[in-house]
Every structure is written in C-alpha cells, then in structure tokens.
Amino acid sequence: MQLTPEHEQIRRTLRTIIDRDINPHVDDWEQAGIFPAHEVFKKLGDAGLLGINKPVEYGGAGLDYSYAMVMAEELGHINCGSVPMAIGVQTDMATPALARFGSDALRQEFLVPSISGDYVACLGVSEVGAGSDVASIKTTARRVGGDYVINGGKMWTTNGTQADWMCLLANTGDGSVHRNKSLICLPMKTKGVQVVKKLDKLGMRSSDTAQIFFDEVKVPVRNLIGQEGMGFTYQMQQFQEERLWGAISAVVGMDRLIDQTIEYTRDRKAFGRSLLDNQIIHFKLAELKTEVEILRSLCYRACEEYLAGNDVTMLASMAKLKAGRVVRQVADGCLQYWGGAGYLWESPTARAFRDTRLASIGGGADEVMLQIICKHMGTLPRLENR
C-alpha cells in the first residue's frame, strides 16, 4: 500500500493528540477503570479524525479506507489497548452501516455528532447467550404503530456507560435468523434503557464495558438503518471493517513492546552480560518482529482489495485471526524476558498481556475466523453432514 503525504499528515496529527492529550493520562484512566470519552472524542472530532472515510456532507473527510487504516495503525502509540478500542467502536464498528445505509435524517441526527465528537456511540450486538454467534441474538424490536418496542439486553458493550446512542441489532420479525434482524439507532437516554453495570474485566481496564437491559423501549421506526430484515447482512459488512481495524491497530503496539523489550534486555545484566546477548532472546525478538511485519502486510493487502471493491471477508478474517495469535505471542514472549519486572501490574508487558487476550475473543473468536476461512476454502462440512 503506497502511502501519500496525506496519509502521513493524519499520522502526525493523531500522534500529536496522543502525545499531548492521551498518553499523559492513560495510567490514571487505567487505575480509575474509565476514560473521559466525550472529552477525548471531541479533541479527535475537532481534528477531523472521527470521520476520515465518512461522507463530506455529514462532516467526514470523504477519503478512502486506506486513510482510516493508517489512523487505526497509529492508535497503537497509545499506551493501552482500551482507548484505541473505544475509538474503533466509534469509527469502524457502530457507524459504518449508518453512513452507508441510513436515511439523510438519521445520518444528520446520529452520524454528524458522532463524527464531530459530540456524541459517543456504542454497538449493541453481543448478548449473554450470543457472542460470536450473531444469528442467535434474542433481543426483539416489535412494531407498534409508528414505533419499535425493544425488549432484551446486550452484553460486553464497549463505551456502554458513556454512549449517547447505540447501533442496535435486534430481531424485528420471524423467519430465517439471517433475514429477521435489523439495525436501529437507539438513543441511550430513552425510557426503559438500563445500564445495569460496568463490567470488571481482566484487561482493557480504562474502557467502560457495560451490560444493558431494554424494557419496553420505544423508538420511532424512522430510526431503522436501511431496510428492515437486512440487519444481519449490514452487520456482516461492518465486521469486515471492524476486523481489519482490529488487526492493523495491533501492529504498532507490538512494535513498541518489542522495542521496549530490546531496550530493557540490553540494559539488564545477568551472568556478566546483557540479556539481549543471549541468542535465544535476540533470535526470538527477530521472529516476533517478522510476525508483526507479516500481519501488517496482510492488512495492507486486504485494504487494497477492499478499495478495489472486492469481497475481503476471508482476508479480513485471516488478519483478525493472525492478529489475535501474534499479539499473544508478543505479549507473552516479551513478558518472559522482562522477568519479575514484567510481572508487575504497572509494567507495559503486564498491561499488554492483559489487554491483548481480548483480540482472540472480541469481534468474532479465533474459531469463528477459522470457520469463515474454511467456508471460503470450501472445506467447512455442511450442516446435513454433521
């Protein structure tokens, strides 16, 4: 992927905000278990970074997806995984379908303030009994006159305690589980929306993740994104961008952790010489660096295919799978060479070890990515043969 001066300008702009307004506060946010999403998003929105590939008429920059990929990659300079994930929900998980299929009025109401940073968005797909198996969600939105009446709940909702609106996937009819779902813009202050609790997670500590209930929640039918019954299809399309975002956003953080480990092991002495002088260590770090570069190249290739209008479901799934595996290798390998210092809660290796474990679970587990890849390869057994 050939980068232009405009790509590099996005990197510089974002890096300035990260160094000035985000990284100095990350440790405090991690300790508090939450970061000020509205404050951070407003800074990003003012800089034009929340709608890079969104339509100009709604406040976006109207650039192609490669520019959004560069932004996602640069977010790896943030000293935790939580804040980049929250930003990714805003830009590449909750808003792509709205930008693509929403009515003009709906985009004015929800997309414009999301791009400007005045609104924080969340994505309501996963439930207690339905994570990677999206088709099995139980939340319903039945039509009553000119409204949808929503009942059910969502789980593991990133930005959930601070969000102004949710891109909600709900069952709006009977029939096939792939044709009975719709995406709906749901204002979070609507009567009947209850944020039950902020979840206490292993990692991603400063990202607020919520469990949410819906009890007879009424929203106008005009809040429907696109066509009724097309929600599953729209969500699968959103997943392409979400998974590419998740994969590319991991590479800079891994590069940074490897570089920190090189510095630490070069200075740390054992048995009369630097730890880094041990072949097992510098060879292992070379292998990890190679794996990171392979992942970056796969993401760039998938991006080029996406820009060419091709279906990148398999490549995006491969990138997501590879990212989940590699981040765990890097975090675990680097922590080993930091020794006891790496096991301390506040060390960069310990934080990476906690944060990166989510990569093989969220946005579709590794096993689901393998199923998708096998389906495209023609090797997945058919249901009737099971």
Residue pairs with C-beta under 8 A, 6 or more apart in sequence:
1 66
1 69
1 300
1 301
1 303
1 304
3 70
6 63
6 67
7 66
7 67
7 70
10 49
10 52
10 67
10 70
10 71
10 74
11 70
11 74
13 47
13 48
13 49
14 44
14 47
14 49
14 71
14 74
14 75
15 74
15 77
17 43
17 44
17 47
17 49
18 74
18 75
18 77
18 78
19 77
21 40
21 43
22 40
22 78
22 83
23 77
23 78
23 79
25 35
26 35
26 78
26 79
26 80
26 83
26 206
27 79
27 346
29 35
29 36
29 80
29 82
29 83
29 206
30 80
30 82
30 205
30 206
30 351
31 205
32 206
33 198
33 200
33 205
33 206
33 208
34 161
34 162
34 198
34 206
34 207
34 208
35 82
35 83
35 86
35 206
35 207
35 208
37 86
37 120
37 159
37 162
37 208
38 117
38 118
38 120
38 162
40 83
40 87
41 50
41 87
41 90
41 117
41 120
42 116
42 117
42 118
43 117
44 50
44 87
44 117
45 51
45 115
45 116
45 117
45 118
46 116
46 117
48 61
49 71
50 87
50 90
50 91
50 114
50 115
50 116
50 117
51 58
51 59
51 60
51 61
51 91
51 111
51 114
51 115
52 60
52 61
52 63
52 67
52 68
52 71
52 91
53 60
53 61
53 62
53 63
53 64
53 65
53 67
53 68
54 60
54 61
54 62
54 95
54 99
54 111
54 115
55 62
55 99
55 107
56 62
58 99
58 107
58 108
58 111
58 112
58 115
59 111
59 112
59 115
59 116
60 99
60 115
61 67
64 307
65 241
65 303
65 306
65 307
66 303
66 304
66 307
68 91
68 92
68 241
68 245
69 244
69 245
69 248
69 299
69 300
69 303
71 91
72 84
72 88
72 91
72 92
72 244
72 245
72 248
72 249
73 248
73 249
73 251
73 252
73 296
73 299
74 252
75 83
75 84
75 87
75 88
75 249
75 252
76 84
76 249
76 250
76 251
76 252
76 253
76 254
76 255
76 256
77 252
77 253
77 256
78 84
78 253
79 348
79 351
80 204
80 205
80 206
80 351
80 355
81 203
81 204
81 207
81 253
81 351
81 352
81 355
81 356
81 358
82 204
82 205
82 206
82 207
82 355
83 206
83 207
84 249
85 158
85 204
85 207
85 249
85 358
86 158
86 159
86 207
86 208
88 242
88 245
88 246
88 249
89 121
89 122
89 123
89 158
89 159
90 114
90 120
90 121
90 159
91 245
92 238
92 241
92 242
92 244
92 245
93 123
93 167
93 238
93 241
93 242
93 245
94 114
94 121
94 122
94 123
94 166
94 167
95 111
95 114
95 115
95 121
95 167
96 237
96 238
96 241
97 167
97 183
97 225
97 226
97 234
97 235
97 237
97 238
98 106
98 107
98 110
98 111
98 167
98 183
98 185
98 225
99 107
99 111
100 226
100 234
100 237
101 183
101 225
101 226
101 227
101 230
101 234
102 110
102 111
102 185
102 225
102 226
103 222
105 222
106 185
106 222
106 223
106 225
109 185
110 119
110 121
110 165
110 185
113 119
113 164
114 120
114 121
114 165
119 164
119 165
120 159
120 162
120 163
120 164
121 159
121 163
121 164
121 165
121 166
121 167
122 157
122 158
122 159
122 160
122 163
122 165
122 166
122 167
122 188
122 210
123 157
123 158
123 166
123 167
124 139
124 154
124 157
124 166
124 167
124 168
124 169
124 170
124 186
124 212
125 134
125 137
125 154
125 169
125 235
126 154
126 155
126 156
126 157
127 137
127 138
127 139
127 152
127 153
127 154
127 155
128 153
128 155
128 211
129 136
129 138
130 136
130 137
130 138
131 155
131 156
131 361
131 365
132 364
132 365
132 367
132 368
133 368
134 169
134 232
134 235
134 236
135 177
135 178
135 232
136 177
137 152
137 169
137 170
137 171
137 181
138 152
138 171
139 150
139 151
139 152
139 153
139 154
139 168
139 169
139 170
139 171
139 214
140 150
140 151
140 152
140 170
140 171
140 172
141 148
141 149
141 150
141 168
141 170
141 171
141 172
141 182
141 184
142 148
142 149
142 172
143 149
143 172
143 221
144 218
146 220
146 221
146 222
147 218
147 219
147 220
147 221
148 170
148 172
148 184
148 218
148 219
148 220
148 221
148 223
148 224
149 216
149 217
149 218
150 168
150 170
150 184
150 186
150 192
150 214
150 216
150 217
150 218
150 219
151 214
151 215
151 216
151 217
152 170
152 213
152 214
153 196
153 211
153 212
153 213
153 214
154 160
154 166
154 168
154 211
154 212
154 214
155 211
155 212
156 199
156 209
156 211
156 362
157 163
157 166
157 209
157 210
157 211
157 212
158 207
158 208
158 209
159 207
159 208
160 195
160 198
160 208
160 209
160 210
160 211
160 212
161 195
161 198
161 208
161 210
162 208
163 188
164 187
164 188
164 189
165 185
165 186
165 187
165 188
166 185
166 186
166 188
166 212
167 183
167 184
167 185
167 186
167 225
168 183
168 184
168 185
168 186
169 181
169 182
169 183
169 231
169 232
169 235
170 181
170 182
170 184
170 231
171 180
171 181
172 180
172 181
172 182
172 228
172 229
172 231
173 179
173 180
173 228
173 229
174 180
177 232
178 232
178 233
179 229
179 232
180 229
181 229
181 231
181 232
181 235
182 224
182 225
182 227
182 228
182 229
182 230
182 231
183 224
183 225
183 226
183 230
183 231
183 234
183 235
184 219
184 223
184 224
184 225
185 219
185 223
185 225
186 193
186 217
186 219
186 223
187 219
188 195
190 217
190 218
190 219
191 217
191 218
192 214
192 215
192 216
192 217
192 218
193 212
193 213
193 214
193 217
194 212
194 213
194 214
194 215
195 210
195 211
195 212
196 210
196 211
196 212
196 213
197 210
197 211
198 208
198 209
198 210
199 209
199 210
199 211
201 207
201 209
202 354
202 357
203 351
203 353
203 354
203 355
203 356
203 357
203 358
204 354
204 355
204 358
205 354
225 231
225 234
226 234
236 313
239 316
239 363
239 364
240 306
240 312
240 313
240 316
242 363
243 316
243 317
243 319
243 320
243 363
243 364
243 369
244 299
244 302
244 303
244 306
244 312
244 316
244 319
244 320
246 320
246 323
246 359
246 362
246 363
247 295
247 298
247 299
247 316
247 319
247 320
247 322
247 323
248 296
248 299
248 303
248 319
250 295
250 323
250 326
250 327
250 356
250 359
251 292
251 295
251 296
251 299
251 323
253 327
253 352
254 288
254 292
254 326
254 327
254 330
255 289
255 292
257 330
257 331
257 334
257 348
257 349
257 352
258 285
258 288
258 289
258 292
258 330
258 334
260 334
260 348
260 349
261 285
261 334
261 337
261 338
261 349
262 276
262 285
264 275
264 337
264 338
264 341
265 274
265 275
265 276
265 281
265 337
265 338
266 274
266 275
266 276
267 274
268 274
268 275
268 339
269 275
275 281
275 337
276 282
281 337
284 333
284 337
285 333
285 337
288 326
288 329
288 330
288 333
288 334
291 326
291 329
291 330
292 326
292 330
294 322
295 319
295 322
295 323
295 326
298 315
298 318
298 319
298 322
299 319
301 315
302 312
302 315
302 316
302 318
302 319
305 312
305 315
306 312
313 372
313 376
314 372
314 373
314 376
314 377
317 364
317 369
317 372
317 373
317 376
318 369
318 373
320 363
320 364
320 369
321 366
321 369
321 370
321 373
323 359
324 359
324 360
324 361
324 366
324 369
325 360
325 366
327 352
327 356
327 359
328 356
328 357
328 359
328 360
330 352
330 356
331 349
331 352
331 353
331 356
332 353
334 342
334 349
334 352
335 342
335 343
335 349
335 350
335 352
335 353
336 342
338 347
338 349
341 347
342 349
342 350
343 350
344 350
360 366
364 372
371 380
374 380
